[in-house]
Amino acid sequence: NADQIAKLDLHLGDRVKVEKGGEIIPKIVGVEQREPDAVPVVFPHACPECGTELVRYEGEAQHYCPNEQTCPPQITGRIEHFVGRKMMAIEGLGGETVAELVQKKLINNVADLYDLTADQLLGLGKGWGAKSVNQVIDGIEASKRIPFEQVLFAIGIRHVGETVAKKIARSVGSMERLASMPKEELIGVDEVGGVIADSIIDFFGVEGNRSIVQRLKEKGLQMEVDASAAQPVGDKLKGKTFVVSGVFQNFSRDSVKEAIERNGGKVSGSISSKT
């Protein structure tokens, strides 16, 4: 965090004091000892992986590499996100596996997953036996049945998390419509403000993203809401907003959220006055 580095006037080699913020999160609160010839910390201006000039968005503390399409760890990270349990839930594909497939140039984006063949994976050698290969290939095929709301979460639009993706999917109905909606219409969707609307517009404004989404559609992924699955069963919880947290004895968190929504209630990601 460049602001904190400047505020604390940190130098290389400083011995610093660390406290638990709110008794949980460790944070540096000051410098305890400094060598006479210590050099000030200079925050990087370029991405250490691809050399692209870093950007910092207004109102945010973090710096970002904007090279989403070709920056190596971003390519790997986006694919890891896509295959995760709450996204496309593709069995057999974890962080190390995805990194290997990218390194071997078998995949370069999420759409490439659907072009993988068993022979390609078997050819990788160690760790890729018939059982592992079949698990991945079957998992990729099964992901084509994953509901649209999870596909929307999986493609990695900035600020569109699990809850927001579900709200958008059910309100908008299809990826095609979402890609062409103007900002004023997007803001009309529940839980979508100006920042999320801008992020959606920016995402679909990139030709590479539109191309990947089109390829995913052609491979058979769900790009529309299944109307029958979204039908409510009652309105007992109408007008009530819930935040689901913790561990449950007889249900998963997801099943609790689904039960609330199917009975007319709303699920939010954070506590507010409406909770």
C-alpha positions, 0 to 999 in steps of 0.5 A, a space after each residue: 500500500 503506497 499510502 502507508 509506505 509514505 505515511 510511515 516513511 518506510 526505509 529498506 531494512 527498517 525494524 518495525 512495530 506490528 500490532 493486531 488491528 481490531 485484535 485480528 489483522 496485523 498492521 505496521 504502526 511505526 518504525 522502531 529502528 533504522 540504519 543510518 544509511 537506509 534507503 527509502 522504499 520506492 513503490 514500483 511503477 511497473 508490473 514485476 511480471 510483465 513490465 506494464 505500467 501500473 494503474 491506481 483507480 480513484 478512491 482505491 489504495 491498491 495498484 493494479 496491472 491493467 494487462 489482463 490479457 497477457 500478464 502471466 499470473 493474471 492469466 493463471 489466476 483468472 482460470 483458477 477462479 473460473 474452475 473453482 467450486 462456487 464457479 464452474 466446479 471443475 474436478 481435478 483442476 487446482 492451482 498447480 494443475 492450471 499453472 502447468 497447463 498454462 506453462 505447457 501452452 495448452 491453455 491461455 484463457 478459460 475458453 481453451 479449457 473446452 478444447 482440451 483432449 484426453 490425449 493432450 493431458 496423457 501426453 503431459 506425463 507424470 501425474 497425468 494417469 488415465 484416472 486423473 485425465 478422465 476426471 478433468 475431461 468429465 469435469 469440463 463436460 459437466 461444467 456445461 450444465 452449471 447455471 448461468 449465474 455461476 457462469 457469470 460469477 466465473 468469468 471474473 468481472 471485477 466487483 461482480 461477486 457471487 451474490 451480485 452475479 446471482 442478482 444480475 443473472 435473475 434480473 437480466 436473464 442472459 449474457 447477451 442482454 447484459 453485454 449490451 445494457 447501458 449504464 442507466 439500465 444496469 444501475 436499475 438492477 438490485 445491488 448494482 451501483 455505478 462502480 459495478 455498472 462501469 466494471 461490467 461495461 469495461 469488461 464487455 468493452 474489451 474485445 478479448 473478453 467478448 471473444 472468450 464469452 462467445 467461445 464459451 457460448 459456442 461450447 455449450 455453457 449456460 448463457 441464460 437463466 433457467 426459468 424453471 429453476 428460478 421460480 419461487 415456491 412462496 412469499 413467507 420471507 417477502 420484504 426480509 433481507 438476510 446475511 448468511 454466515 457461519 456453519 450449519 448442522 443440516 444445511 450448506 450455506 448455499 442451500 440456506 441462501 437458496 431456500 430464503 430466495 425461493 421463499 421471497 426473501 433477499 440475501 445480501 453479502 453484508 450487514 446493513 440497516 435492512 438486514 
